[in-house]
Amino acid sequence: MFCPPGTTGAILCIGNFAIRAYGLLLMIGILLGAWLAAAEARRRGEKPDHVWDGLLVVFILGLIGARLYHVFSNPEGAVGWSYYRENPIKILYIWEGGLAIYGALIGGLIGFFLYAYRHRLAIWRWLDIVAPSILVGQAIGRWGNFFNQELYGPPTTLPWGIPIPLEHRLPQHLTLPPETRFHPVFLYESLWNTIGFLILFNLNQRLGHRLREGDLFALYLIWYPIGRLWIESLRPDAWKIGHVAAAQIFSLIALTAGLAILIRNRVWKQVPTTGGGPALE
């Protein structure tokens, strides 16, 4: 039942099979987010079954996108394409970490559009339904990075700094004293996503009748990238294109898209969303 030393992130082992915190937290985040989205769909008078029926295709394509983004990245001093091209079998070892959120979002959106097109769903309305739930999944899933001892920042003397064992440190940090603590970047992003969920959730509950279809999703595209822009600047292992982190480039693209949706909704005539039904209990 106890996992042997070196089994990173495992919380329970049965023979050669290990249950890892990374995957468990990822699934908890996805299922909780889906439950909230289904409740919101019901509140709006939509069929909540669409959330559960579409979850599989969104999850599979999101997982593929998240992994491919990581595999083809080229971060300095960390695992990326230079490693995977020499160890292709490791591409399948997702339990060891290495899932990029922007890849997951791109893949997940492709899955969402395929399902929505197949079932003729109102795209903007359903994007609003799931938008707050995405932040829930991200907030919970980020804690998997803690158990994998990854996604940490530069050294810090702040009281909430975390220790990182030598075997999990980036090359540039190997000469630092063992007691050195580092910025818990995963925690910053988790808190940012939690705050974003609370804002979108309450905005939808209190002012949903004044919002237009697509507004909540647009606000997600604005909120998350703003946080990611400064959080990414703390990551010494960031994949950079030139002198700019790739995630910051994607953040600027998403931020621009979110602003464009809000402008579009206010320039073009559109029926406001009413949310329908009582507040979510």
C-alpha positions in Angstrom: 0.0 0.0 0.0 2.9 2.3 0.7 4.7 3.6 -2.3 8.5 3.0 -2.7 10.8 6.0 -2.5 11.1 7.9 -5.7 7.5 7.4 -6.7 6.8 11.1 -7.2 3.3 12.3 -6.5 1.9 8.9 -5.6 -0.5 8.7 -2.7 -1.3 5.0 -2.9 0.4 2.0 -4.6 -1.2 -1.4 -5.3 1.5 -3.6 -6.7 3.0 -1.8 -9.7 -0.1 0.5 -10.0 0.2 3.9 -8.4 -2.6 6.4 -7.7 -1.0 9.8 -8.2 -2.2 13.0 -6.7 -1.7 14.8 -10.0 -4.3 12.7 -11.9 -6.6 12.4 -8.9 -6.8 16.2 -8.4 -7.2 16.7 -12.2 -10.2 14.4 -12.2 -11.7 16.0 -9.1 -11.4 19.4 -10.7 -13.0 18.2 -14.0 -15.9 16.5 -12.3 -16.6 19.4 -9.9 -16.5 21.8 -12.8 -18.8 19.6 -14.8 -21.2 19.3 -11.9 -21.3 23.1 -11.5 -21.8 23.6 -15.3 -24.6 21.0 -15.3 -26.3 22.9 -12.4 -26.0 26.2 -14.3 -27.4 24.6 -17.5 -30.4 23.4 -15.5 -30.8 26.9 -14.0 -30.9 28.4 -17.4 -33.5 25.9 -18.7 -31.0 23.9 -20.8 -30.4 20.1 -20.7 -27.6 19.4 -18.2 -27.0 16.0 -19.9 -25.2 17.9 -22.6 -22.4 18.7 -20.1 -21.9 15.0 -19.2 -22.4 13.8 -22.7 -19.9 16.2 -24.1 -17.4 15.9 -21.3 -15.7 12.8 -22.8 -14.8 14.4 -26.1 -13.8 17.7 -24.5 -11.6 15.8 -22.0 -9.9 13.6 -24.6 -9.1 16.4 -27.0 -8.2 18.7 -24.1 -5.8 16.1 -22.7 -4.2 15.6 -26.1 -3.8 19.3 -26.6 -2.3 19.8 -23.1 0.2 17.0 -23.7 1.2 18.1 -27.2 1.8 21.7 -26.0 4.1 20.4 -23.3 5.9 17.9 -25.5 6.7 20.4 -28.3 7.7 23.1 -25.9 11.3 23.9 -25.4 11.8 25.3 -21.9 15.2 26.2 -20.7 16.6 23.7 -18.2 13.3 21.7 -18.1 11.8 18.7 -19.9 10.6 19.6 -23.4 10.9 18.6 -27.0 14.7 18.1 -26.8 14.0 15.4 -24.2 10.9 13.7 -25.8 12.5 13.4 -29.2 15.1 11.2 -27.5 12.6 9.4 -25.3 9.4 9.2 -27.3 7.8 6.6 -25.0 7.8 9.2 -22.3 5.3 11.2 -24.2 2.7 8.8 -22.9 3.7 9.2 -19.2 1.3 11.9 -18.4 1.2 10.8 -14.7 4.7 12.2 -14.3 3.3 15.7 -15.1 3.6 17.8 -18.2 0.2 19.1 -19.1 -0.1 22.7 -20.4 -3.3 24.6 -19.7 -3.3 26.6 -23.0 -3.0 23.3 -24.9 -5.8 21.9 -22.9 -8.0 25.0 -23.6 -7.3 24.8 -27.3 -8.0 21.1 -27.5 -11.0 21.3 -25.2 -12.5 24.1 -27.2 -12.2 22.1 -30.4 -14.0 19.2 -28.6 -16.7 21.7 -27.4 -17.3 23.1 -30.9 -17.5 19.6 -32.4 -20.0 18.5 -29.8 -22.0 21.8 -30.0 -22.1 21.6 -33.8 -23.2 18.0 -33.7 -26.1 18.8 -31.3 -26.9 22.3 -32.6 -26.3 24.0 -29.3 -26.2 27.8 -28.9 -22.4 28.4 -28.8 -22.2 31.6 -26.9 -24.8 30.6 -24.3 -23.1 27.3 -23.6 -19.6 28.9 -23.4 -21.1 31.2 -20.7 -22.5 28.1 -18.9 -19.1 26.4 -18.7 -16.8 29.5 -18.3 -16.8 29.7 -14.5 -16.4 26.0 -14.2 -13.2 26.1 -16.2 -11.6 28.2 -13.5 -12.7 25.7 -10.8 -11.0 22.8 -12.7 -7.8 24.9 -13.1 -7.7 26.0 -9.5 -7.9 22.4 -8.2 -5.8 20.8 -10.9 -2.9 23.2 -10.2 -2.3 21.5 -6.8 -1.1 18.5 -8.7 2.0 20.5 -9.5 2.7 20.7 -5.8 2.7 16.9 -5.4 4.9 16.6 -8.5 7.2 19.2 -7.1 7.0 21.4 -10.2 5.8 24.8 -11.3 7.8 26.7 -8.7 9.4 30.1 -9.1 12.7 31.7 -8.0 14.2 31.5 -4.5 12.4 33.6 -1.9 12.6 34.4 1.8 8.8 35.0 2.1 7.1 32.9 4.8 5.0 31.0 2.3 8.0 29.8 0.2 8.2 26.0 -0.3 11.2 23.7 -0.1 12.1 21.8 -3.3 14.3 18.6 -3.0 17.5 18.7 -5.0 16.2 15.9 -7.3 13.3 18.1 -8.5 15.2 21.4 -8.9 16.2 23.0 -12.2 19.9 22.9 -13.0 20.4 26.6 -12.1 19.1 25.9 -8.6 21.2 22.8 -7.8 24.0 24.8 -6.1 21.6 26.5 -3.7 21.5 25.3 -0.1 19.1 22.4 0.6 17.0 24.7 2.9 16.3 27.2 0.2 12.6 28.0 -0.4 11.0 28.9 -3.7 7.9 30.9 -4.8 4.9 28.5 -5.0 3.8 29.6 -8.4 1.2 26.9 -8.6 -0.4 28.4 -5.5 -0.5 31.9 -7.0 -2.3 30.6 -10.1 -4.7 28.4 -8.1 -5.7 31.4 -5.9 -6.1 33.6 -9.0 -8.4 31.1 -10.6 -10.4 30.7 -7.4 -10.9 34.5 -7.2 -11.9 34.5 -10.8 -14.5 31.8 -10.3 -16.0 33.7 -7.4 -16.2 36.9 -9.5 -17.8 35.2 -12.5 -20.1 33.1 -10.4 -21.5 36.1 -8.4 -21.6 38.3 -11.5 -23.7 35.7 -13.2 -26.0 35.2 -10.2 -26.6 38.8 -9.5 -26.3 40.6 -12.9 -26.9 37.7 -15.3 -30.0 39.4 -16.6 -27.9 42.3 -17.8 -25.2 40.3 -19.5 -25.1 39.4 -23.1 -24.4 35.9 -24.5 -20.6 35.5 -24.6 -19.9 38.0 -21.8 -19.0 35.5 -19.2 -16.7 33.6 -21.5 -15.1 36.9 -22.6 -14.5 37.8 -19.0 -12.8 34.4 -18.5 -10.6 35.1 -21.5 -9.6 38.4 -19.8 -9.3 37.3 -16.2 -7.1 34.2 -16.6 -4.6 35.7 -19.0 -4.1 38.8 -16.9 -3.0 36.6 -14.0 -1.0 34.3 -16.2 1.0 37.2 -17.6 2.6 38.1 -14.3 2.7 34.5 -12.9 4.6 33.4 -16.0 7.3 36.0 -15.3 8.1 34.1 -12.1 8.8 30.8 -13.8 12.5 30.1 -14.5 11.5 27.1 -16.6 9.2 29.1 -19.0 9.3 28.1 -22.7 10.3 31.3 -24.4 9.9 32.4 -27.9 12.6 35.0 -28.3 12.6 36.9 -25.0 8.9 36.4 -24.3 7.4 33.3 -22.6 5.1 31.4 -25.0 2.3 31.4 -22.4 2.5 35.2 -22.2 2.0 35.3 -26.0 -1.0 33.0 -25.7 -2.3 35.1 -22.8 -2.2 38.3 -24.9 -4.0 36.5 -27.7 -6.7 35.3 -25.3 -7.0 38.7 -23.7 -7.4 40.4 -27.0 -10.1 37.8 -28.0 -12.0 38.5 -24.7 -11.9 42.2 -25.3 -13.1 41.8 -28.9 -16.1 39.7 -27.7 -17.1 42.3 -25.2 -16.8 45.1 -27.8 -18.7 43.0 -30.3 -21.5 42.4 -27.8 -21.9 46.1 -27.2 -21.6 47.3 -30.8 -24.0 44.7 -32.3 -27.6 44.3 -31.1 -28.0 41.1 -29.1 -30.5 39.7 -26.7 -29.2 39.8 -23.1 -29.0 36.5 -21.3 -31.5 36.1 -18.5 -30.0 33.1 -16.8 -33.5 31.7 -16.1 -34.6 30.0 -12.9 -33.6 30.6 -9.3 -30.1 31.2 -8.1 -27.8 28.2 -7.9 -28.1 26.7 -4.4 
